[in-house]
Amino acid sequence: MNNNKVCVDLIVPSIEERYNVFIPVNKKTIEIIFLLNKAINDMTDGSFTMSEHLSLINADTGSIYDVNNTFLENDILNGTKLILL
């Protein structure tokens, strides 16, 4: 098991898709949002609009994660359900 990544369930309501994604825990959440934004835009041939105003939200609690913290600092673990909104 690789301890520097977590596998999360990513829900993207705007395109009605769900992904299982491995995310490095040592990157800031804002960097991860940017990378996810770009990757999803590429995979959907541009139907997912690039935006600087996306947030990651815990699907179970509704909490918005602090973009200045790393995934580790935000306590995002394997199996966490995230919403990219």
C-alpha positions as protocol buffer text, in pm:
chain_id: "A"
residue {
  index: 1
  type: MET
  ca { x: 0 y: 0 z: 0 }
}
residue {
  index: 2
  type: ASN
  ca { x: 133 y: 339 z: -99 }
}
residue {
  index: 3
  type: ASN
  ca { x: 106 y: 578 z: 199 }
}
residue {
  index: 4
  type: ASN
  ca { x: 154 y: 897 z: -2 }
}
residue {
  index: 5
  type: LYS
  ca { x: -175 y: 863 z: -195 }
}
residue {
  index: 6
  type: VAL
  ca { x: -538 y: 807 z: -107 }
}
residue {
  index: 7
  type: CYS
  ca { x: -813 y: 664 z: -325 }
}
residue {
  index: 8
  type: VAL
  ca { x: -1123 y: 883 z: -311 }
}
residue {
  index: 9
  type: ASP
  ca { x: -1466 y: 862 z: -467 }
}
residue {
  index: 10
  type: LEU
  ca { x: -1506 y: 1185 z: -668 }
}
residue {
  index: 11
  type: ILE
  ca { x: -1856 y: 1296 z: -760 }
}
residue {
  index: 12
  type: VAL
  ca { x: -1892 y: 1561 z: -1033 }
}
residue {
  index: 13
  type: PRO
  ca { x: -2260 y: 1667 z: -1038 }
}
residue {
  index: 14
  type: SER
  ca { x: -2230 y: 1910 z: -1329 }
}
residue {
  index: 15
  type: ILE
  ca { x: -2157 y: 1624 z: -1569 }
}
residue {
  index: 16
  type: GLU
  ca { x: -2332 y: 1351 z: -1367 }
}
residue {
  index: 17
  type: GLU
  ca { x: -2014 y: 1143 z: -1337 }
}
residue {
  index: 18
  type: ARG
  ca { x: -1831 y: 965 z: -1059 }
}
residue {
  index: 19
  type: TYR
  ca { x: -1463 y: 865 z: -1052 }
}
residue {
  index: 20
  type: ASN
  ca { x: -1230 y: 669 z: -826 }
}
residue {
  index: 21
  type: VAL
  ca { x: -912 y: 872 z: -813 }
}
residue {
  index: 22
  type: PHE
  ca { x: -574 y: 832 z: -644 }
}
residue {
  index: 23
  type: ILE
  ca { x: -464 y: 1166 z: -496 }
}
residue {
  index: 24
  type: PRO
  ca { x: -126 y: 1255 z: -341 }
}
residue {
  index: 25
  type: VAL
  ca { x: -179 y: 1352 z: 24 }
}
residue {
  index: 26
  type: ASN
  ca { x: 108 y: 1601 z: 33 }
}
residue {
  index: 27
  type: LYS
  ca { x: -33 y: 1842 z: -231 }
}
residue {
  index: 28
  type: LYS
  ca { x: -242 y: 2143 z: -137 }
}
residue {
  index: 29
  type: THR
  ca { x: -612 y: 2098 z: -202 }
}
residue {
  index: 30
  type: ILE
  ca { x: -615 y: 2397 z: -441 }
}
residue {
  index: 31
  type: GLU
  ca { x: -352 y: 2220 z: -656 }
}
residue {
  index: 32
  type: ILE
  ca { x: -559 y: 1900 z: -656 }
}
residue {
  index: 33
  type: ILE
  ca { x: -872 y: 2092 z: -758 }
}
residue {
  index: 34
  type: PHE
  ca { x: -679 y: 2245 z: -1050 }
}
residue {
  index: 35
  type: LEU
  ca { x: -544 y: 1904 z: -1160 }
}
residue {
  index: 36
  type: LEU
  ca { x: -887 y: 1740 z: -1132 }
}
residue {
  index: 37
  type: ASN
  ca { x: -1044 y: 2028 z: -1322 }
}
residue {
  index: 38
  type: LYS
  ca { x: -795 y: 1989 z: -1607 }
}
residue {
  index: 39
  type: ALA
  ca { x: -813 y: 1607 z: -1615 }
}
residue {
  index: 40
  type: ILE
  ca { x: -1193 y: 1597 z: -1620 }
}
residue {
  index: 41
  type: ASN
  ca { x: -1204 y: 1868 z: -1887 }
}
residue {
  index: 42
  type: ASP
  ca { x: -962 y: 1662 z: -2100 }
}
residue {
  index: 43
  type: MET
  ca { x: -1154 y: 1336 z: -2046 }
}
residue {
  index: 44
  type: THR
  ca { x: -1488 y: 1494 z: -2138 }
}
residue {
  index: 45
  type: ASP
  ca { x: -1357 y: 1670 z: -2450 }
}
residue {
  index: 46
  type: GLY
  ca { x: -1429 y: 2008 z: -2295 }
}
residue {
  index: 47
  type: SER
  ca { x: -1785 y: 1946 z: -2177 }
}
residue {
  index: 48
  type: PHE
  ca { x: -1667 y: 2005 z: -1819 }
}
residue {
  index: 49
  type: THR
  ca { x: -1595 y: 2377 z: -1806 }
}
residue {
  index: 50
  type: MET
  ca { x: -1265 y: 2486 z: -1656 }
}
residue {
  index: 51
  type: SER
  ca { x: -1323 y: 2712 z: -1355 }
}
residue {
  index: 52
  type: GLU
  ca { x: -1120 y: 2887 z: -1086 }
}
residue {
  index: 53
  type: HIS
  ca { x: -1417 y: 2873 z: -850 }
}
residue {
  index: 54
  type: LEU
  ca { x: -1445 y: 2502 z: -771 }
}
residue {
  index: 55
  type: SER
  ca { x: -1448 y: 2354 z: -422 }
}
residue {
  index: 56
  type: LEU
  ca { x: -1408 y: 2007 z: -280 }
}
residue {
  index: 57
  type: ILE
  ca { x: -1686 y: 1912 z: -41 }
}
residue {
  index: 58
  type: ASN
  ca { x: -1718 y: 1609 z: 183 }
}
residue {
  index: 59
  type: ALA
  ca { x: -2023 y: 1423 z: 47 }
}
residue {
  index: 60
  type: ASP
  ca { x: -2111 y: 1276 z: 387 }
}
residue {
  index: 61
  type: THR
  ca { x: -2082 y: 1588 z: 604 }
}
residue {
  index: 62
  type: GLY
  ca { x: -2123 y: 1875 z: 356 }
}
residue {
  index: 63
  type: SER
  ca { x: -1802 y: 2035 z: 486 }
}
residue {
  index: 64
  type: ILE
  ca { x: -1600 y: 2241 z: 240 }
}
residue {
  index: 65
  type: TYR
  ca { x: -1230 y: 2159 z: 255 }
}
residue {
  index: 66
  type: ASP
  ca { x: -974 y: 2434 z: 314 }
}
residue {
  index: 67
  type: VAL
  ca { x: -795 y: 2485 z: -19 }
}
residue {
  index: 68
  type: ASN
  ca { x: -476 y: 2597 z: 158 }
}
residue {
  index: 69
  type: ASN
  ca { x: -436 y: 2266 z: 342 }
}
residue {
  index: 70
  type: THR
  ca { x: -298 y: 1943 z: 203 }
}
residue {
  index: 71
  type: PHE
  ca { x: -524 y: 1639 z: 174 }
}
residue {
  index: 72
  type: LEU
  ca { x: -346 y: 1501 z: 480 }
}
residue {
  index: 73
  type: GLU
  ca { x: -415 y: 1818 z: 680 }
}
residue {
  index: 74
  type: ASN
  ca { x: -780 y: 1809 z: 567 }
}
residue {
  index: 75
  type: ASP
  ca { x: -798 y: 1450 z: 698 }
}
residue {
  index: 76
  type: ILE
  ca { x: -904 y: 1308 z: 360 }
}
residue {
  index: 77
  type: LEU
  ca { x: -860 y: 931 z: 381 }
}
residue {
  index: 78
  type: ASN
  ca { x: -903 y: 630 z: 153 }
}
residue {
  index: 79
  type: GLY
  ca { x: -1267 y: 593 z: 58 }
}
residue {
  index: 80
  type: THR
  ca { x: -1364 y: 953 z: 133 }
}
residue {
  index: 81
  type: LYS
  ca { x: -1650 y: 1068 z: -90 }
}
residue {
  index: 82
  type: LEU
  ca { x: -1577 y: 1409 z: -240 }
}
residue {
  index: 83
  type: ILE
  ca { x: -1794 y: 1639 z: -448 }
}
residue {
  index: 84
  type: LEU
  ca { x: -1625 y: 1871 z: -698 }
}
residue {
  index: 85
  type: LEU
  ca { x: -1854 y: 2167 z: -722 }
}
